[in-house]
Amino acid sequence: MKKEQVVNCQFSVWYPIFKQHTIKSLILPLPQNVIDYLLDDGTLVVSGRYEAPEFPEFTSKVLEAINALGGRVFPKLNWSAPRDANWIALNSSLQCDSLTDIFLLFKSSDFITHDLTKPFLLCSDQDSPDPLVNYELVLRKWSELIPGGEFRCFVKENKLIAISQRDYTQHYQHVLKQEEQILHAIQAFFSQHIQYNFLDEDFVLDVYRDSQGRVWLIDVNPFGEVTDSLLFSWEELATGGELAQQQEGPAFRCTTSEVTVQPSPCLSYRIPRDFVDLSTGEDAYKLIDFLKLKKSQQEEEEENPPQ
């Protein structure tokens, strides 16, 4: 995996290419003062001992974008979404309707911190200078995606070599029963809309097959260890020829029974570091600030009930 391949997997690079086949989204440049705030150690604060900085111009742009996308969005940065931080949201969801919601998730996410501090960490060409990254806030129109409809597709030399159930921690009976239809739909989508249209020959796709059988592109990821290989190993994916020789078409893997169900890999992220600080007596104000934020969010919901 080269640094250039990571650059090519930024949302703002692939979205214009595949805009017709993915969820409607808006991209906003991330101001440096917002980046500094996201990297600043500590929790999001709205009142109390510490005052959180205000970004009136950026806040206005974010709210305008959220409204343009229907009032609810899924946020991410150039590469990653804060999937490891949904534990901190009141609804345990990545659905956001304000910049406060987004900040809370982003400041609690190791995935977001990785994007901001070491996006080229596992690249093989470490001796070359890091490319310049213009950080962006990506807001995607909120869509209720059923986890059992998500699949990760591994592409090597522009050939679809492997497909894995995205949420491999659960057993979905329909996936096993509809394996042939799922394979056919994803292969057709890949050959018609994706193959030879991306900037690299090796990459990873996340796709979603809806209840009507239509396939949508969800994300594009680098072909390398920075991307979770799910039910495959990177060793077998790197030598993709062996997978292709085992059968015609891409190899397909899913969780085949309840016996093989596993805990979510994101569980390891669910112990807030700030609470660890609290338990060691390092910063009691962090818990106070966190509780004030929760109270403020609840008051806002009471004052502005859904219509």
N, C-alpha and C positions, 0 to 999 in steps of 0.2 A: 504494500500500500504506500503510494507516494503522496507527498503533500498536495500536489496538484489534484489528485483524485479526491482528497478531502475538500478542497476548495470547490470542486465541481459539484459536490453534493450539498452545497448551501442551498437553502430554500429558494433564495432569489435568483439562483442560477437555473435550477430545473423547473421552477413553477411556470415561467413564460413558455417553456417548450411543451409542457403537458397540461396547460391550463384547462383545456377542454375536457380533461379526463380525471380531474381531481376536485376537491372541495374549494369553493370560492374563498379567497383569502386576500388580505391587505397587508402590505409591508411598510413599516415605518422605520426610518433611520433612528438608531438609539443614540441620544446625545451623550457626550462623554461624562457629564455630571451624573447622569442616570446610571451609567456603567460603574462609575466610582461608588455610587450609593449601593448598588447591588453587591459589590465586592467588599463593602465595609462590614466588618464583623459586628454582629449584633442582630437583634430582631427588629421588625418593622414597628415603629412607634407612631401613634397618632396624637398622644397627649401625655402629660405627666412630666417626669423628671427630665427626659430628653425630648426635644422637638424634632420630628422627622422633617427633612427638607421638602420643599414644595417645588413642583415643576409645572407651573400653570400653563405654559404654552404646549408642552408635551402632553399634559393631562387632557387639554382641550382636543388635541389631535387624536388621542387614543379614544376618547369618548365619542368623537365624531365617527371614527372607524368602527367602533363597537355598534353604534346605532345603525350604520350603513350595512352591517352584517346581521341585523335582526335583533340586536340587544344582548346576545350571548355569544361568547367566543371561546375557542381553545387556543391558548397562547404558547408560543415557543420562540426560541432564538434561531440563529442561522442554521443550526443542526438539531438541537435537542429540545424536547418538551420536558417540563418538570414532573415527569411521571413518578419520580421517587418522593414527591412531596404532597401527594393528595391527602395524606393523613392529617395535614394541618388545616385543610379547608373545612368549613362548617358542614358541608354536605359530602365530604370525602370525594370530591369530584374536581376535575380540572376545568370545569365550566366557570367562566368569569364574566362579570358585567361591569367591572370598574378597574381602574388602575391599581387601587388598593388590593383587590383580589389577586391581580397579576404579581404585584410586588411581594405579597405574602408567599405565594408559591415559589417565585424565582429565588427569593432570599433563603428559602428552606431547602433548595435543591442542589445536590452535588452534581447532577447532570448539567445544570445551568452554569455552575462554577467551572466545570470542565470546559464548556464552550468558551467561556470568557478568559480562561487562564492557560489552558494547554490543549488546544484542539488538535495539534499535530504530534502529540506525545508518542504514539505508537507507529509513526511513519518510519519507513526504512531509510529514507534519505535525510537523516538527522544532521548531516554535515552541511546541507544547503540552508540558506537563510529562510526563515519563516515568511510565507506570503503575507501581505498586508490584508487584514480582515476589517471590513466595515460592518460593525455589528448592527443588527436589525431586530426589531420586534415584529414577529409574525403573528397576525391575528387571523384565525381560521373560523369560518362560520360554524357555530356549534351544531354538531350532528350526533344523534344517538346511534352509536355503532355497537352492535352486538359482538362481544369478544370472540364468539365462535365463528364469526365471519371474516376474521382477519388472518392473513397469511403472509409469510416472509418468503421472498423469492430470490434465489442466488443466481446471478448471471456472470458467466465467465466466457471471455472471448465472444461476447454477444450471443451466447447460447444459454438458454434457461436450463440449468443443470439440477436444481433442487428447490423444493417447496416445503416449508415447515409450517405447521399450525403455529400461529403467533402466540397465543396464550396456551403454552404447552403445560401449564400447571393444572389445567382442567380437562376432563373428558367430555367431549361433545359428541353425542351419539350420531347426530346428523352428519358430522364431518366424515365419520367412518362409513356411513351408509351412502353418502353422496360423493365419495372420493372420485369416481370417474367423471361425474358432471363438474366437480370443482376443478379438477385437472384440465378438462377440456376448456372451461371458461377462462381460466387463467392463461393457458397457452395461447388461446385465440386473442385475448387482450394484449398479451406480450407481443405476439407476431404482428398484429395489426397497428399497434399504437406506440410501442416502446422500442422494439428491436431496431438497432442502427440509428436511432434518433437521439440517443444520449451522447454526452461528450466523451465517455470512456467505454471500453469494452468490458471491463469488470466492475460490477456494482451490485447493490442489493436493493430490492424493492419491497415495500410494504404495501399490500393491496387489500381491498375489502370487497367481498362478494355479497351483494344485498339480497333481500328476500325474493327479488324478481330474477336473480341470476346474473345481474349486471355487475361488472367488475370496475372498481374505482382505484386510482392510484392515491395512496395515502402519504408515502414518504419515499425518499431515495437516500441510501446510506452507502458509505464506503465499503468496498470489498476487502475486509481485513478484521483483525481481532478487536478493533474498537467497536465493531458491530456484533451484537449477540448472535451466535450461530444456532441458538435454540436447540432443536433436536438433532442437529448435525454437529460435527467437530470441524474446526478450521483446517485440521490436517487433511481430512477427506475432501473438503471443499476446495482446498488449494490444488489438489490433484484431481480435478473434476472429471478427468477421463475415466477414472475407475467407476464413478457413479453412473456415467453414461453407458459404460459397458455392461452394467448390471441389468439394465432394462432399456426399452425404447422410451425416449422422452425423459423428462426430469424425474428424479427420485422424489417421492412424496412421503412425508412422515407426519403422524399425528399421535396424540396420546390415545392409546387403544383401549384402555380400561380404567376403572376407578383405582385399580391397584397401583397404576403408574402415576397417579395424580401427585403433584409436588407443591410445596409451599411457594408462594410468589417470591421471586428474587428481590422484589422491592421491599420485602418485609425488613430486610437488614438496614434499611434507611429510616425506619419509623421511630427510632429513639432520637428525639431532638437533641442536638448537641448543646443547645441552650439549657435544656433540663439537666444535662450532665453537669454543666457549669453550676447550676443551682444546687445539685446534690453535693457538690464539692465545696460549696460556699463561695464560689468565685464571683458570681454576679446575680444576686437576688432580684435586682431590678428587671432582669430579663423576663422573669415569669410575670411580674407585675405589669410590664408593658404588654406582654402577650394577652393577658386577661383583659386589659383595657381595650385592646384592639377588638377582641371578641365582643365585648360589651358595646363598643361603638358600632360594629357591624349589625348587631341585633337591634339597636336603636334605630339605625337607618332603615332596616327592613320594616320595623313597626310604623315608622313615619311615612314610608313609601311602599305600601302593600302592593303586590302585583295586581294589575288591572284585569 
